[in-house]
Amino acid sequence: MPSLFRTIVRPVVTEKSSAAYQDRGEYTFEVHPDATKTTIKAAIESLFGVKVTGVWTSQQRGKARRVGGTAGLRPRWKKAIVTLKAGDTIEIFEG
């Protein structure tokens, strides 16, 4: 199982995820593939000092890619959508 600092890989900042945190207060992260909902919740609460009320996870499949004559596959990754307590925010998304 990954440590708390390796559980969260990076925030996912897209047009769709930006609309989600502005409208519903949901933040999207790429997380370690072996991370569970409880470890994701603990990592977010300790790293950012906020209270997590819900965690949704999904496995994203790898996309097929071709470079010249060589076909390959991008690696799969795990996405977590986190909802915070009313009034809590994460500043890295507000920039």
C-alpha positions in Angstrom: 0.0 0.0 0.0 1.4 3.4 -0.9 2.2 6.0 1.8 0.0 9.0 2.2 2.4 11.2 0.2 2.4 8.7 -2.7 -1.3 8.1 -2.7 -2.1 11.4 -4.4 -0.3 11.5 -7.8 -1.6 14.8 -9.2 -4.7 17.0 -9.4 -6.7 16.6 -12.6 -7.5 20.0 -13.9 -9.7 19.9 -17.0 -12.6 21.9 -18.2 -15.1 19.3 -16.8 -13.3 19.0 -13.4 -13.1 22.8 -13.1 -16.8 23.1 -13.6 -17.4 20.3 -11.0 -15.5 22.1 -8.2 -17.1 25.5 -9.0 -20.6 24.1 -9.0 -20.5 21.2 -6.5 -17.2 21.5 -4.6 -15.8 18.3 -6.1 -12.1 17.9 -6.6 -10.5 15.4 -9.0 -7.2 13.7 -8.4 -5.1 11.0 -10.1 -4.3 8.5 -7.4 -2.1 5.4 -6.9 -3.8 2.3 -8.6 -3.7 0.4 -5.3 -5.2 3.2 -3.1 -8.5 2.6 -1.4 -11.2 5.2 -0.6 -10.1 5.3 3.1 -6.4 5.9 2.3 -7.4 8.6 -0.3 -9.6 10.3 2.3 -6.8 10.2 4.9 -4.2 11.5 2.4 -6.4 14.5 1.3 -7.3 15.4 4.9 -3.6 15.3 6.1 -2.1 17.0 3.0 -4.5 19.9 2.6 -6.1 20.2 6.1 -9.7 19.8 5.0 -12.6 17.5 5.9 -13.6 15.0 3.2 -17.3 14.0 3.1 -17.2 11.6 0.1 -14.8 9.8 -2.3 -15.7 8.2 -5.6 -13.1 6.2 -7.5 -12.9 4.8 -11.0 -10.3 2.9 -13.1 -9.5 4.7 -16.4 -8.4 2.3 -19.1 -5.3 2.9 -21.1 -5.8 4.3 -24.6 -4.3 2.7 -27.7 -1.7 4.8 -29.3 0.3 4.5 -32.5 3.7 6.0 -33.3 4.8 5.3 -36.8 4.5 1.6 -37.4 4.5 0.7 -33.7 1.3 0.2 -31.8 1.2 0.6 -28.0 -1.0 1.2 -25.1 -1.0 4.0 -22.5 -1.0 2.8 -18.9 -4.3 2.6 -17.0 -4.8 5.0 -14.1 -7.1 5.5 -11.2 -9.2 8.7 -10.7 -10.7 9.9 -7.4 -13.4 12.5 -7.1 -13.5 14.0 -3.6 -16.2 16.1 -2.0 -15.3 18.4 0.9 -17.3 19.7 3.8 -19.1 23.0 3.1 -16.8 25.9 3.4 -13.6 23.9 2.8 -11.5 24.6 -0.3 -8.2 23.4 -1.7 -6.1 26.4 -2.9 -4.2 24.7 -5.7 -7.5 24.6 -7.7 -8.3 28.2 -7.1 -5.3 29.6 -9.0 
